[in-house]
Amino acid sequence: SNDSSNLMQEVRQAFLLQRLQHGSKVTHLDALRWATAGGANVLGRPELGRIAEGMQADFALFKLDELRFSGHGDPLAALVICGAHQADRVMVAGKWIVEDGRIPGLDLEQLKIEHHREAKRLREK
């Protein structure tokens, strides 16, 4: 795992690493499948991993209107290959928990203060 807790960067990294070994046989769709249905399978969670009736309804939406995405004609390929950094909207169990790139009700500045304090405490142990 990386230190930025960015799932899409992990998907991209997995895609690029597998491309080194297997070349163009590995596609961006393979990488997305590993992260969704593959992850759900590893966790033993059949209610996760795809968007379908009766499933849990966990998914993220990304804005692809930034310049770095503009050269790619396939939005899913752009999402994996060009490196999405932040979801615009996230739904978990059918409820929106991220809207316009923010968690409603979260005091981000206070969270940063607490995070730095706890990280310092852990380093000093």
N, C-alpha and C positions, 0 to 999 in steps of 0.2 A: 504494500500500500504506500501511497505517497503522503507527504506531510500536509498537503492542501485539502485533503478530504474531498476531492473532486472526481466523482464517478466517471464523468465523460473523459477526463484526462486518463483515467485508468483504462477505459475502453480503447482510447487512441493508442496508448502505450502497448496494450495487448495486441492490437491490430498490427502495429509497426513491428513488434518483435516477431510475430508469426509470419509476417511478410518476408523477414530476413531468411527464414527457414524454408518457406513454402512458395514464395513469390506471389504472383497474381492469382493463384488458386484461392487465396484467402481474400475475402471481400469485406467491405464495411458492414454488410448485412450479417456476415458470420460474427463479427465482433459485437454487434448489437444483440445477436441471439445469445452469445456467451454471457453477456451482462444481464439479460432479462430472463429468458426461459432457462438458460444454463445455471444462472445463479439461484433461481427458485428451485431447480432440481437438486442442486447440491445441498440446499438448506432443507430439503424435504417439505417444501411448501407449495403444494399443487394449486393453491388459490392465487399464487403470484406468477409473474413472468410473462403475461400476455394480456392484451385488452380484449375482453370478451364478456358476454353476459354471465353473471354468477361469479366473476372474478372479483378480487378485492378493490380494484380501481386505484392503483398506485401508478402515477406517471408524472413526467415533467415535460413542460413546454419551453422551448427556447426561441428567442428572437434571432433570426438569421439575417438581419438587415445590416450588420456591421461589414465594413470593407473586406475583412479577411474571408468572409463567406461568399463574396460576390462572384468569384471566378468559378464556382462549382455549380453545375446545372442540376445536380441531384441533392436535395436538401438533407437527406439522411447521410449521404457521403460527406457533405459539408460538416454536418454535426460531428461525425467521427474524425475526419481527417484534418479539419481546420481548427479543432480544439475549442469547443464551447466551454466557457469559464463559469457561467452563472445561469441557472434556470430562471426564466421570467415568472413561471407559475409552476407549482408542485401540488399535486393532489395525493393524499394518503388516505386509504380506506374511504374514498368518496368525499373527502373534505379538503378544501383548499387550505394549505398551510403556508404557501408562499404566494404572494400576489405582487405583481410589478417588481419582482426581484427582492422583496422584503417579507419578513415574517411579521404579520400583523400583531401588534402588542408587544413586540420584543424591543427592549431598550438596548440597542446594539452597543452604544458607548459604555453603558454599565457592564454589559457582558464582557467587553474587551478589558475593562479594569479588573474584573474578577478573574478572567482568564490569565492575565499577566501575573496577578498576585499568586494564583495557584501554581502556575508554571514555575515561578521563582521559588516557591516553597518546595516543589518537587526537586528542582535542581540543587537546592541547598541540603537535601537529605543525604 
